[in-house]
Amino acid sequence: MSAPDGVGGPRRSLGLTDLVLLGTVAIVNVNVVPPVSGFGRATLGLWLLAWLAFFVPEAIAVLVLSRRYPGEGGVYRWCRAHFGARHGFIAGWCYWTNSLLYVPVLLVYVAGVLTYAGGPAMRALIDSRVFIGGVSMTWLACITVANIRGLSVGKWLNNIGGIGGLATVLVVAAVAAEARRRGVAVEVPTAAGTPTDMLGALGVMCFAFIGIELASTMADEIRHPARDVPRAVALTGLTALVAYLLVADALLVMVPSGEMGSLQGVMQAIEQGATLAGLPWVVAPVAVLMAIAVAGSASAWFAGPARIPFVAGLDHALPEVLGRQHPRWGSPYVALLVCAVVSAVLTVISLAGSTVAEAYQVLLRAAVVINLVPFVYVFLAVLQLRDLSAPVRVSAAVGLVVTVCGIAAVFLPTGDVGNVVVFELKMLGGVGGMLGLGLWLFHRQPAGHASEDRH
């Protein structure tokens, strides 16, 4: 079921450039690189493996399913059509609630990056919950207001963020190249870390490539979806791979792996590399540029998944109020407001009783698990289709295996975790709590509305 068109309905505001920048700002999030950069040169091979084993199957699956089931809702719509209302709801719920966890990750990271924009005196604020929380809440309010005004306004946050992200990658690579040219690059081991650590990192890397399906959640708001979505997938996929390889390589040559912080690793690398290269003045501008990129990513992951509870509200799988649209701007304003409130609460909870770095790890890894669950359904849905070629089916099978392994691997704690028991309890509580709440809400809807009939 699509959202209604016409007066007050979704407006087709997204063109090819918007889709490419949306995919770029959603996927190219350099904040996920530092936590998985402790493996020497093997890190680059892991990024390539994640792209081949997860992004390529994901992109093929997205193109197949979006062509078969056009319209607003994306993952929710596809899985509901294949597996019925309950499983479709679980897939859509996980995709949506992932954003409720991942948006706080990005909000926290924006604040952490900004501490590098004010010089060494401001650097101590990286561990200040008041500063981190204040910046996070301010930007959350901004993206909420912009996206309630509709994608014709909200898309510019995504577009500017995408441009900022690409510029950040180029500057990081340039600083690393200058450090190499001057012969001051860090000596990098060819391999480091245990196989278990590498498996956990691979799960996070797969998560880093999620986002190409984001445009499908807003399919009714794309001007020419059949023509532009495949082009955007190809352009964004190549851009994402090159960007992650460039940033991972730059971090390896500018910061010893044992000294890299998970929250501020990219800016730490820029600061050290710029100093070695005789370019210390570049640190503050890059901090601002990178903050813009991450802020744009937060907007994209806030606005896109909000369309899932919106469509679920129209389907009566969630309270009908979530399906309301703004009478003037046509945006799913109730769903957006609910997302804003929940993201704010989760940001505050994550900062309570943890260091900022540990809170970041818990949020990131819980988001990985919840966001990979829908892709189990997506790959199974492709495997159910009998009229596809053998290479497409093999691709889906590979994606399914990698997804399941990635879910298991991200429960492994990292060096930033001080108390393993608390970490695992937060992970289990976050993941289990979100799933339990979703099922409870689903079963509270009238039986006729939450029908198990397949579309």
Buried (B, 14 or more C-beta within 10 A) or exposed (E): BBBBEEEBBBBBBBBBBBBBBBBBBBBBBBBBBBBBBBBBBBBBEBBEBBBEBBBBBBBBBBBBBBEBBBBBBBBBBBBBBBBBBBBBBBBBBBBBBBBBBBBBBBBBBBBBBBBBBEEEEBBEBBBEBEBBBEBBBEBBEBBBEBBBBBBBBBBBBBBBBBBBBBBBBEBBBBBBBBBBEEEBBBEBEEEBBEEEBBBBBBBBBBBBBBBBBBBBBBBBBBBEBEEBBBEBBEBBBEBBBEBBBBBBBBBBBBBEBEEBBBBBBBBBBBBBBBBBBEBEEBBBEBBBBBBBBBBBBBBBBBBBBBBBBBBBBBBBBBBBEBBBBBEEBBBBBBBBBBBBEBBBEBBBBBBEEBBBBBBBBBBBBBBBBBBBBBBBBBBBBBBEBEEBEEEBBEBBBBBBEBBBBBBEBBBBBBEBBEEEEBBBEBBEEBBEEBBEEBBEBBEEBEEEEBBEEEE
